[in-house]
């Protein structure tokens, strides 16, 4: 129960903007309704049904007669003729239907009293209409209950409370309406947030990535990664790989991602920087020849494509140093990009880099579109899958792990890029696979 509540709280915290927007929309609609709704003032009066009460017998019969007549008298208020006479008396610009709609006669239970209520655009108009209705109502009842030749009718109406006048408009108070709208907006926003979370198939938290792949979390990088903010996650990734790989083996690491813009290149660079800072000799080779480089290619720098096309020797490519790291760029776009990773010279470049460096990091094309990562796995000792929070889909990440698993036992773990600060603080330095509490997909 507590975990369920905490999960709902997490969803509302992450999607609070939806809750706020829906709440503001509902409150805005309520406020607009209050502004556009014409003000209506109400006037009330009370009449008593009087019958002959000369002795106990006539008192009893009269009381019974009044109670029997009570519903019929109240129904007379809906009379078109009565409404027309009220309009004529006050010379109003209205219709009988509108007058009837703004007038009610309500019997008070257990009594012979009728509560007459009228509404209008001003307090004085409501009071005048109520008084006119009283006059015509009493005259109508007197006419109906008159006995030919008798001095008194069978029943008549007596005014107990004259028409009232109120300076406050009728209906619910605006504060109550806005309060109810705020509560309804919050409930509707929270419901929408939960529905969106159930329908969202993207990776949002480290637990989601772990659940999708069944692999341990090696590191969590913040949403805005820079050389400064990526230092600590880069160290965590470095420590995880150093713990996973035996000292007496080669340290060739493949960094790949399910789709474009997951940040695998940035993660590979942060890992290389961290290894360099710890005193390791590092080579970073960009095998993502499918994607165009974001920078301007430098023809003077030997690239992966140059080596594969047998234009230069691998040692020439490994001579390029950037901040103490050997960097081999992808190079120009090759017409035979699909054959680059299959080339024997690609393997020769990797092997030569491994002979000259303690660590070799390979960056490959996205696995959802290309099989380059699977083809490069025959050279590597560890594979790191990078996913991006809020972008990588759950099933896409799961499929990536399934595709790479049969190739070899080298898949070491996952990195979640674009994490929130709260998730990074919560995970801390623990790399033990967590049991995911995300919504079932």
N, C-alpha and C positions, 0 to 999 in steps of 0.2 A: 504494500500500500504506500509506504513512504517513498519507494523508488518510483512508483507511478506518479505520485504528486511532484516529486523532484523533476521528473521528465517533463511534465506539463509546465512546470515553472521554467525550465530551461527553454522550452519552445516559446513561451510568452516573452521571456527575456530576449531571445534571439530575434523574434519577430514582433517586437513592441511597436515598430512603426506601423504595421498593419492594424494593430489594436488602436493606436492613436488616430490613424486616418479614418477608420470606420467610425470611431466614437465622435470625431469632429464632424463627419458628414451627417450623422444622425442628429447631433445637437444643432448643427446648422439648419437642417430641415425643420426641426422643431421650432427654432427661433424664427425662421422664415414664416412658418405657419402662424406663429403668434403675431408677427408683424402684419401679415396680410389678412388675418382673421378680423373682421369688423367687430368692434366692441358692442356688447349687448348687455343692457341693464335690465334688471328684473324688479317687478313690483308684485307684492302678494297681499291678498286679503282673505278673510275667513267669514263664511256665512253659516248660519244655524237654521236648520229646518224646523220651523215651529208648527205645532198642531194644537187643536183644542185640548185643554187640560182642566176641565171643570171639576171632575171628580176622579177617583182612582180608576174607574172603568174607562173613561175617555182618555185619561193619561196613558194607560196601558195600550189602548187601541191606537192612540195618536203616535205613541213612540214606535210601535210596531209598523204603523203606516209610513212613518218617516224613514225608518231603516229600509223598508221595501222600496221606497221611492228614491233613495240615495243614489244608486247606480244610474237610474234614468235621468235624474237631474244633472249629474256630472256629464253624462253623454250629450246633453243638450248643448254644451259648450262647443261641440263640433258641428253645430248647425250652420249651414251656409246663410240662412236668413238672418240669424243672430249676428253673424260676422258682418253682413252687409249693412245692418242697422248701425252697428258700432262705427263702421267706416263713414257712413252718412252723418252720424252725430258729430264726429270729429273732423269731417271733411278731409279724410286722409287719402293720400295717393298710394293706395295699396289694393291688393286683391283679397277676396275672401279666403282663398287657399293659404296665402302668406299669413293672414291674420290668425287663421285656425292653427297653423303650424307653430306660431309663437305664443299660443295660449293653451293652458292646461287646467283642468278641474279635477282635483284628486280627493276622493272621499277619505277621511281620516278614520282608520279602523277602530271599531268599538265605540264610535260616536255617531252623531247625526250632523257632523260638521263637514264642510267642503272647503278645501284650500284652492283658491283661484290664483293662478300665476300668469303674468303677462310679461313679454320681453319686447324691448324696443331699443333704438339707437341712442337714447338719452334717458336719464332718470325721470324727467318731467313727462316725456312721451309715454314711458311705461306706466307711470302712475295715472295719467289721463286715460289711457286705454283700459286699464284695470277698472277705473271708476265707471267708464262708459259700459263696460261689460257687466259690471255689477248692476247698474240701472236697468239695462235691457234684460239681464238674466232674471232679476227679481220681477220685472214686469211680465216676462214670459211665464214664469211659474205662477204668478198671481192669476194670469189669464187662464192657464190650464187647470188650476185647482179651484177656480170660482164655482160656486153653487148658485144657480139661478134662484133669486128670491131670498137668498140667505145673506146675512150681514157679514159673515166671516167665511173665508175659503177653507177648504179641507186642510191646506198647508200653505205656508208662506215662508219666505226667506228673510232672516234678520241678520244684519251686518254685525258680526262680533268684533272683527278687526278691520278697520278701514284700510284702503290701499297704502302700502308703504312706499318709501322712496330711498334708494340706495345710491351713493356716489361711487361705489365699487362695481366694476363690470362683473357679470356672472361668469360661470364656468370655473375650471380649475385654475388656481393661482399660477402665474407664469413660473415662479420658482419651483413649484411642484412638477410642472410639465417639463422644464429643463432638467430637473433632477432625475425624473423618470427616463428622459431621453438619454441622459449621460449613462445611467445604469444599463439601459438597453443597448447603447452603443458599445459599452465595454464588453457586455456579454456577446454581442454579435461579432466584435473584433476578435475576442478570444476564440470564439468558435471558428472563425475564418482562419486564424493563425494555426489552430490544430489541424483543420482540414488541409491547409496548404502543406503543413509538415507531413501529413500522411501521404499526400500526393507527390511530395518532393522526392525525386530519386537521386539527388546529388549528395555527394559526400559532404558532411558538415563538420564532423568531429573526428578526433583520432579513433574513437570507438567504432565509428562507421567504417573507416578504412580497415581496421583490424577485422571486423565482422565480414567485410566483403572478401578479404584475401585469406584470412586465417594465419596471417604472418605477424611477427612482432613489429612494433613501432620503433624505428631506429632514431627518429628525431622529428620534431615539429618546428617548422619555420614560421615566423610571423607573417602577417599579411603584407606589410611593407618591408621587404628584405633589402638591406643594404650591406655594405662591408662591415658596418658597425653592428647592426642588429642581427646579422647572420653569424657572428663569431661564436656565440654560445651554442646555437643549434648545430653549427658546423663541427664544433668540438664533440658534441654528443654523437653525431653521426660517425666521426672519426673513431671515438672510443668504442662504439658498438661494432664497427668493422674490425678494429684491431683485436677485440675480444673474440670475434667470430672466426677470424682467419688464423691458422697456425703460423707461428713465426717462421718455420722452415719451408713454407710454401710461397709461391709467387703471390703478389698482391695486385691482381688485375681486376678492377671493379667496373662493371657496366651500370651506368645510370640511365634509366629509360622511363618513359611515361606513357599512359594510355592514349593521350591526345595532345594536340598542340596547346601551347600556353599553360602547361602545367608547371613550368619553371624548372624542368630537369637540368637545363644548361646552367641556370643560376645555382642550383644545388650542387652540381658537379664542381663549379668554380669555388663555392664555399668550402666544399670538402677538400679540394686541392689546396686552398689557402691554409686551412687548418692543419693539414699534414705537413705543409712546408714550415709553418710556425713551430711545429713540434720537432723539427730537424730532419724530416724525411725528404728524400729525393723523389720528386713527383713529375710525371708526364701527363698532360691532359690532351687527349686526342678527340677531335670532333668528327664523328662518323655520320652526323646528321646531314648528309649530302642531298637529301630530298628537299630540305627547307632552305630558302634563300637566306643568306646572311643579312643581318640587320645593319651591318656596317659596310663601309666601302672596302672592297677587296684590295689587298696590297699585293701586287704582282711580284714584288721582291721577296715575299715570304713564301717558302715552300709549303705546300698544302697536302692534304690527304689525296686529293684527286691527282696532283702532280706525281705522287709516289705510285698510285695504282695504275696510272697510264704510262708508267715506266719512263717518265721524263727526268726524274731525279732518283737518287739513292735514298733509302730510309734515313741514313745518318744525316743527310742534308736537311731533311724535314725536322729532325730532332735537335737541330742546332739553334732553333728559335727559342729564346728565353724571354719571359715576361714576368717581372717581379719574382725572380728565382724559381719559376715553374717553366718546364718545357711545354710549350703550347704548339700543337699542330692543328691548324685551322682546317675547316672543311674545304675551302677553296672555291673555285668557280663552279657553277652548275654544270654537271657532267651529262652528256647525252646518254651515257650508260650508267645512270645512278643506281639502277637496280642491280648492277653487277659489281659495284664497288666493294661491298662487304664480302662477296664471294671470291674476289680476286686473291690469288696466293700472295700477292704483294701486300694486301691488307694484313694478312696474317704475319708476313715478314716484318711489317712495320711495328705491329704489336709485340712480337717476340723481341725485336731489337730494342724497343722501348723498355721492355721488362728486364733486359740484360743490363741496361744503363741506369735504371731507376728502381727504387724500392717499391714505388707505387705507380700504377698506370691506371688512369681513369678514362673510360670511354663514354662518350655521349652519343646516343643513337636516335633514330627517327621514331615517331610515335607508333606504338604497337597496334593501335586500332586501325591503322591504314597500311602499315608495312610490316614485313617479317624480318627487317634488318636486325632487330634485337635478338630474335631467336637464332639467327645465323651467326651473330657475334658471340653467343654464349659458349661456343666450343672453345673460345680462347680465354675465358674469364674464370675467376675464382669466386666472385660474389656478384650478385645482382641487386640493385636498389631500384624499387619502383616508386616513382614520384607521382603523387596525385595532388590536385589543388582543391582546397575547401571551397564549396559553393559552385564549383564548375565541373569537376569530374563526376560522372554518373556512377552510381553504385554498381550496376550491372557491367558497365564498361571496365571498371577496375577489377571486378570479379573475373571477367573473361580474360583480362590481361594476365592475372595470376594463374588461371587455368592453362593458358597458352604456353606460359614459360615453365610451368612446373614439370611437364614430361621431358623437357629438353635436358634437364640435369638437376642435381641437388643444390645448385648454386644460389637460388633465390634466397637472399638473406633476410630481407625485410622491406618495410615501406617507410616512406617519408611523406608527411602531410605538409604541403606548402599552403601559405595563406591562412594559418591558424589565428584564432583570436588570442589576445593576451591572456584571457581567463583560462582557456584550454591549455596554453603553454605552462602557466603557473600551476595548473591542477596536475598536469602530467609530471612536471618536474623532471627529474633525472631518471625516473623509473622507466625501463624499457620492457617490462614484463607485459606480454599480451593481456589486454584488458577484456573483460567480458562485455560485449556491446549491449547497451541498453537502448539503442535506437529503435525506432518504430519498425515493425516487420515490413519487409518489402514484398 
